[in-house]
């Protein structure tokens, strides 16, 4: 009896597949722990939340950092997720030389409706293992913001965040690393 093992891809192999036209032009995929993952389709609430979030963060952050929406970040040699939004350090080349690394990321953000379980169970430990200090999930299922901070490693090499705070749609939250900047969540969540 032979066991089969799925092929795991490196970032270089993943990029080569894209160059060779392996993916459809509008196909939304990301590389997570060597697996090519089909990303969930975005519904209207997801798109509206994303638009409002970008508008708010753009006004707040201005020139103090760089906003990247649904663009890759390099986690390891085999993971290149595309968070809905990240706030990263400014760089003169705007990351032309390479995508941001975890050390460049101030805050990773996912907007979740159909992808909620995936963002909580797969992306959360991935970001924690990479040492991304702050991770937010705009939970559109329960209609609140989940703020995670203080990554840690538990037994059996499981990764997570020590702190989880919930913010309701009528509340405000300070941006990590820019504590003088306050996000009014009522401007982001749909009514």
C-alpha positions in Angstrom: 0.0 0.0 0.0 1.5 3.3 -1.0 0.7 6.6 0.6 0.3 9.7 -1.4 1.6 13.1 -0.4 0.3 16.4 -1.8 2.8 18.5 -3.6 3.8 21.5 -1.6 5.0 24.6 -3.4 7.6 27.2 -2.5 7.0 30.9 -3.2 9.4 30.7 -6.2 7.5 27.7 -7.7 4.2 29.5 -7.0 5.4 32.6 -8.8 6.7 30.4 -11.7 3.2 28.8 -12.1 1.7 32.3 -12.3 4.3 33.4 -14.9 3.5 30.2 -17.0 -0.2 31.2 -16.9 -1.3 28.3 -14.7 -3.9 30.6 -13.0 -6.8 32.4 -14.7 -6.3 36.1 -15.0 -8.9 37.0 -12.3 -8.4 33.8 -10.3 -8.0 34.7 -6.6 -5.5 32.3 -5.0 -2.9 32.5 -2.3 -0.1 30.3 -1.0 -0.5 29.0 2.5 2.0 26.5 4.0 2.8 25.3 0.5 -0.8 24.8 -0.6 -2.4 26.9 -3.3 -5.7 28.0 -1.7 -8.7 29.3 -3.7 -9.8 32.5 -2.0 -13.5 32.9 -1.2 -15.5 35.1 -3.5 -16.3 38.6 -2.0 -19.9 39.4 -1.4 -21.4 42.9 -1.3 -21.0 43.3 2.5 -17.3 42.3 2.3 -16.7 44.8 -0.6 -18.5 47.6 1.2 -16.6 47.0 4.4 -13.3 46.9 2.5 -14.1 50.2 0.8 -15.1 52.0 4.0 -12.1 50.6 5.9 -9.7 51.7 3.2 -11.2 55.2 3.2 -10.9 55.5 7.0 -7.4 54.2 7.1 -6.2 56.3 4.2 -7.5 59.5 6.0 -5.9 58.4 9.3 -2.6 57.0 8.3 -1.8 59.5 5.5 2.0 59.5 5.0 2.9 57.7 8.3 2.7 54.2 6.8 1.7 52.4 3.6 -1.7 50.8 3.0 -1.8 47.7 0.9 -5.1 46.1 0.0 -5.3 42.4 -1.1 -1.6 42.4 -2.0 0.9 39.6 -1.0 3.0 39.6 2.1 5.8 37.0 2.5 5.4 34.9 5.6 8.0 32.2 4.9 9.4 30.2 2.0 6.0 28.6 1.5 3.4 31.2 2.5 2.4 34.3 0.7 -1.1 35.3 1.9 -3.0 38.3 0.6 -4.7 39.9 3.5 -7.6 42.2 2.8 -5.6 45.1 4.2 -2.2 45.6 5.8 -0.5 48.7 7.2 3.2 48.4 6.6 6.3 50.5 7.1 7.0 53.1 4.4 9.7 52.1 2.0 11.2 54.3 -0.7 10.6 51.6 -3.4 7.0 50.9 -2.2 8.0 47.2 -2.0 9.0 47.0 -5.7 12.0 44.8 -4.7 10.0 42.4 -2.7 6.7 42.1 -0.9 6.5 43.1 2.8 7.9 40.7 5.4 6.4 40.2 8.8 8.9 42.7 10.3 7.4 45.4 7.9 3.8 44.8 9.0 2.2 47.0 11.7 -1.3 45.5 11.3 -2.8 42.7 9.2 -6.5 42.8 8.6 -9.0 40.4 7.2 -12.7 41.1 6.4 -14.6 37.9 7.0 -18.1 36.7 6.2 -17.9 33.3 4.4 -14.2 33.1 5.2 -14.5 33.6 9.0 -13.5 30.1 10.1 -10.6 30.2 7.6 -9.4 33.6 8.9 -9.7 32.5 12.5 -8.3 28.9 12.2 -5.8 29.1 9.4 -4.7 32.7 9.0 -4.6 33.6 12.7 -2.0 31.0 13.6 0.0 31.7 10.4 0.3 35.4 11.3 1.0 34.6 14.9 3.8 32.2 14.0 5.3 34.8 11.7 5.4 37.3 14.6 2.9 39.7 13.2 2.1 41.6 16.4 -1.4 42.7 15.6 -4.2 41.0 13.6 -7.7 42.3 13.1 -10.8 40.4 11.7 -13.8 42.5 10.7 -16.3 39.8 11.6 -19.3 40.4 9.4 -21.1 37.3 10.6 -21.3 38.6 14.2 -20.9 42.2 13.2 -17.9 43.2 15.4 -14.2 43.7 15.2 -11.9 41.0 16.6 -8.5 42.5 17.6 -5.7 40.1 18.3 -2.3 41.0 19.8 0.7 39.4 21.5 1.6 36.4 19.4 2.8 33.3 21.3 3.7 29.7 20.8 1.8 27.1 22.8 2.6 23.4 23.3 2.9 21.2 20.2 4.1 24.2 18.2 0.6 25.7 18.0 0.6 29.5 17.5 -2.0 32.1 18.5 -2.5 35.4 20.2 -2.6 36.0 23.9 -5.1 38.9 23.7 -8.4 39.1 21.9 -10.5 42.1 22.3 -14.0 42.6 20.7 -15.1 46.0 19.5 -18.8 46.6 18.6 -19.8 48.6 15.5 -20.6 51.7 17.6 -17.2 51.8 19.3 -13.8 53.2 18.4 -10.4 51.5 18.4 -6.9 52.9 18.4 -4.5 51.7 15.7 -1.6 49.6 16.9 1.7 51.5 16.6 -0.2 54.7 16.0 -2.1 55.0 19.3 -3.0 58.6 18.6 -5.1 57.5 15.6 -8.6 56.3 16.3 -10.8 54.3 14.0 -14.5 55.0 14.4 -16.1 51.6 13.6 -19.5 53.2 12.9 -17.9 54.5 9.7 -17.0 51.0 8.6 -19.7 48.5 9.6 -22.8 48.4 7.4 -26.1 49.4 9.1 
